[in-house]
Amino acid sequence: MRAQLTTIGFWVFLAGMAFGAFVLVRDMTPRIAETGGAVAVALPIILVAAALIAVIIWALDRSHAQLRAVWALAFAWGAIGACGLALQINGFASDAVNDVLDDPGSTTWGAALVGPLDEESIKAAGVALLLVMFRDRLRRPLQIFAVGAFAGLGFQVIENLSYAVTFAVRDAQSDTVGALTVTLVRALFGFQSHWVYTGFFALGLALLRVRPVLAPIPIVLAYVMHFWWNAPSGDNPMVALLLIVLKCVVTLSLLGGAWTWMIYEQRRWLQRAIRMPEAAKLAPPAELATLPTRALRRNGENYLRFYYGPAVAEVARKRQKWLIRELTYRVG
């Protein structure tokens, strides 16, 4: 049954990627060709911003059981599968909102109503498939948050590219100015968007295994944060700017709180895991006792460095990471 689930998950994931790629090529290629020069100027900024966020996600994942290949698959899902599917579905959903609200309600609230529901669900679907496919390796909240964050980052990159194309066409004076303006604004204020939302959704999926009662909280927050970001900010530029800053502060505060909880949960799990029979097969009790916190691990390294030299301390550091990774896979 487990093998069948993995196989089904793989083919569904692949089908989503294929359909997403088809939609992106169909819809984005002509638009990019029309504004190629402007996109070429904006693209380096988009990629540098994405690289900085990737470093942040890497730093946040303190599980020591990082799966870089899964990060790459998650990023690809966000950039190709989720973006393509969202382009297709958002069109139908926008038509439905227009039929219900009419103008000006549909114009004002359409993005806030359609985007969060469709996009978060689609991104999370890919993350859920990856959790099924790699369920024996993805077990801890920190790990799973990072997978969701990379899916959101992939979506964010293509969305930023789409905005650059759109505003290049809209700017009456210069394609390049239009593309650069929106790209810089989104890099400055929108950097904490999709990767945080999908990371929260993924955290909710992780909690289904370890804290089911808490699972709805981050999932609902993912939708709410996205809705609030897309919600209209009024016509006053100063009020709109203040609201954007407030949204950034609230989102980053929630991220900080979630990360603090994940670190605490990781420590509690390690304290329990080192007492399990599986741990006893990997290392002696004295070595296992150094694993639960970063401070304990450093103390162990410093002890070995003082008495036996830097080479032994470096081996111990690598072994600590190996032990945590193995405990993740064996204890869960």
Sequence and secondary structure as in RCSB ss.txt:
>XXXX:A:sequence
MRAQLTTIGFWVFLAGMAFGAFVLVRDMTPRIAETGGAVAVALPIILVAAALIAVIIWALDRSHAQLRAVWALAF
AWGAIGACGLALQINGFASDAVNDVLDDPGSTTWGAALVGPLDEESIKAAGVALLLVMFRDRLRRPLQIFAVGAF
AGLGFQVIENLSYAVTFAVRDAQSDTVGALTVTLVRALFGFQSHWVYTGFFALGLALLRVRPVLAPIPIVLAYVM
HFWWNAPSGDNPMVALLLIVLKCVVTLSLLGGAWTWMIYEQRRWLQRAIRMPEAAKLAPPAELATLPTRALRRNG
ENYLRFYYGPAVAEVARKRQKWLIRELTYRVG
>XXXX:A:secstr
 HHHHHHHHHHHHHHHHHHHHHHHHHHHHHHHHHTHHHHHHHHHHHHHHHHHHHHHHHHH  SS   HHHHHHHH
HIIIIIIHHHHHHHHHHHHHHHHHHH TTHHHHHHHHHHHHHHHHHHHHHHHHHHHHHTTTT  SHHHHHHHHHH
HHHHHHHHHHHHHHHHHHHH SS HHHHHHHHHHHHHHHSTTSHHHHHHHHHHHHHHHHH GGGTHHHHHHHHHH
HHHHHS   S HHHHHHHHHHHHHHHHHHHHHHHHHHHHHHHHHHHHHTTSHHHHTTS HHHHTT SSHHHHHHH
HHHHHHHH HHHHHHHHHHHHHHHHHHHHHT 
